[in-house]
Structure formats: C-alpha cells, structure tokens
Amino acid sequence: MAKYKIKTHSGAKRRFYVTGRGKIMRRKCEINNSRRKKRGGTLRLFSGKLTVSKDHAKRIRKLMPYHT
C-alpha cells in the first residue's frame, strides 16, 4: 500500500479529460476571445475536442496520476 498520495494538479484537471480508452483530450484555444464577432461556422469548429500529442500526454499524466 502506498504511504503517500500524490496531489492532482488543479489546472490540469480543469483543462484536460481522459476518455474511456485512455486518450487525453483538450479544448481548442482562442474560443473565449471576442466570441460575438466570429461567424457561426467558425464557432462550430471550436466545439470539437482535440487529442493531446504523445509527448505532452506523458507530462499531463504525471499531473493527473489518478485519472486512468
């Protein structure tokens, strides 16, 4: 049994989430900046999520040790 628990990074748990298969997903950037001025088609592009690259995923998994 582990003696100490590792804390989850609070910024990482808000920005990333782990899918059922273990991929780390992120939101696209620059969505909050002047949303009123953007076309509807442009805003719909921001609704999707992107997977994080493999080298970044390693670093994020260290920040979120208990999220699969």
C-alpha positions in Angstrom: 0.0 0.0 0.0 1.3 3.5 -0.9 2.3 5.6 2.0 1.6 9.0 0.4 -1.0 10.2 -2.1 0.1 12.5 -4.9 -2.0 15.6 -5.4 -3.7 16.2 -8.7 -2.8 19.4 -10.4 -5.9 21.6 -10.2 -5.2 23.4 -13.5 -4.7 20.2 -15.4 -7.9 18.6 -14.1 -9.9 21.6 -15.4 -8.3 21.7 -18.8 -7.9 18.1 -19.8 -10.0 15.0 -19.5 -9.3 11.3 -20.2 -11.5 9.2 -22.5 -12.6 5.7 -21.8 -9.7 4.4 -23.9 -7.2 6.5 -22.1 -6.7 9.3 -24.6 -6.2 12.8 -23.1 -8.4 15.4 -24.8 -8.2 19.2 -24.8 -10.3 22.1 -25.9 -9.3 24.3 -28.8 -7.7 27.6 -28.0 -8.9 31.2 -28.6 -12.6 30.5 -28.2 -13.3 33.0 -25.4 -11.7 35.9 -27.3 -14.4 38.1 -28.9 -16.9 35.3 -29.5 -19.6 37.7 -30.6 -17.6 38.8 -33.7 -17.0 35.3 -35.1 -19.1 33.6 -37.7 -21.3 30.7 -36.8 -19.3 28.3 -38.9 -16.1 29.4 -37.2 -17.7 28.9 -33.7 -18.8 25.4 -34.7 -15.2 24.5 -35.4 -14.3 25.3 -31.8 -16.9 22.9 -30.4 -14.9 19.8 -31.1 -12.1 18.4 -28.8 -8.6 17.5 -29.9 -6.3 14.8 -28.6 -3.1 15.8 -26.9 0.2 14.8 -28.6 2.0 11.8 -27.1 4.9 13.7 -25.6 2.5 16.2 -23.9 0.3 13.3 -22.8 3.2 11.9 -20.7 3.6 15.2 -18.9 -0.1 15.6 -18.3 -0.4 12.0 -16.9 2.1 12.9 -14.2 0.0 15.9 -13.2 -3.2 13.8 -13.1 -2.0 10.5 -11.5 -5.4 9.1 -10.6 -7.2 9.8 -13.9 -6.5 6.4 -15.6 
